[in-house]
Amino acid sequence: MTRAHDTCTGTRRFLRDRHGVVAIEFAMLVPVTILLLFGGFEVTRMVRASLRLNDVAQTVADLVAQQTTVTAASMANFCTGGGLVMTPFSATNLDATVASVTYSSASSSRVLDWQDTTCGSGSAITSPTTLAASYTPNAKDSVVIVQAVYPYVPVVTTLFTTSFTMTRTAYARPRSGTTVTHY
């Protein structure tokens, strides 16, 4: 009976012993806390990059819409300006495609005037005439469309292993005439 009594006493003593509880709780909470810290950091950076990309698309659209004609050289300058707007994020992977669409009174449809992929290795805008439909309701209306694409690469690559591609589209009406001409 003393042996069973000793076992029960030892078990009770073990269950009452609070040494090391804080260390165990700390060990359980640290990974969760680190995940929340770095996750919050990355989400905040991604939102900031998304807002910057919105600014890039709108800035390039505004710059093009202020012109009566644009050339490859002026488009390269607009792309450089868009890259500066992207600061502090790297603009090396920033792509932007610019297009001009006009509602043709002759054919009663929207016509793609031109499309420029000078900014990065941008691809052509899919269905620019469809995108411009609500911005060109009347004959001879014109709109400049900019579609900016940016692959966000996380800083903490141990938690997030893939990049996230963001796409933003901006619209602007020509300010110095009915259309912007591209040479």
LINTA-V178315 format. One record per pair of residues at least 4 apart in sequence whose ideal C-beta (glycine too) atoms are under 6 Angstrom apart, sorted by the first residue. I is the first residue (numbers start at 1). GAP is how many residues later the second one is. D is the distance in whole Angstrom. If there is no record, write none. Layout:
# LINTA-V178315
i;gap;d
I;GAP;D
I;GAP;D
This chain:
# LINTA-V178315
i;gap;d
1;4;6
29;4;6
35;4;6
36;4;6
38;118;5
38;121;6
42;112;5
42;114;6
42;118;6
46;106;5
49;40;5
49;103;5
50;116;5
52;34;5
53;95;6
53;97;5
53;113;5
53;115;5
54;114;5
55;4;6
55;30;5
56;26;4
56;29;5
56;30;6
56;92;5
57;89;5
57;91;4
57;111;5
57;113;4
58;112;4
59;23;6
59;26;5
60;18;5
60;22;5
60;36;6
60;86;5
61;83;5
61;85;4
61;109;4
61;111;4
62;110;5
63;15;5
64;6;6
64;34;6
64;80;5
64;116;6
65;79;5
65;107;4
65;109;5
65;110;5
66;109;5
67;113;6
68;108;5
68;109;5
69;112;4
70;4;5
70;5;6
70;112;5
71;112;5
75;41;5
75;43;4
76;42;6
79;39;6
79;40;4
82;14;6
83;8;3
83;11;6
86;5;4
86;8;6
93;58;5
94;26;6
94;56;5
95;25;3
95;26;6
95;27;4
95;54;5
96;23;4
96;26;6
96;50;6
96;52;4
97;20;5
97;25;4
97;28;5
97;50;5
98;18;5
98;48;5
99;16;4
99;26;5
99;29;4
99;46;5
100;13;4
100;14;5
100;44;5
100;80;5
101;9;5
101;11;6
101;27;5
101;28;6
101;31;4
101;42;6
102;9;6
102;11;5
102;40;4
102;77;6
103;7;5
103;33;4
103;36;6
103;38;5
104;5;6
104;7;5
105;34;4
105;35;6
110;19;4
110;22;6
110;26;6
112;16;5
112;17;6
114;68;4
115;9;6
117;5;4
125;22;5
128;17;6
131;14;6
132;4;5
132;11;5
135;8;4
135;36;5
136;5;4
136;7;6
140;38;6
142;32;5
142;36;6
142;37;4
143;28;5
143;30;6
144;28;5
145;26;6
146;24;5
147;22;5
148;20;5
149;18;5
150;16;5
151;12;5
151;14;5
152;12;5
153;10;5
154;6;4
174;5;6
174;6;5
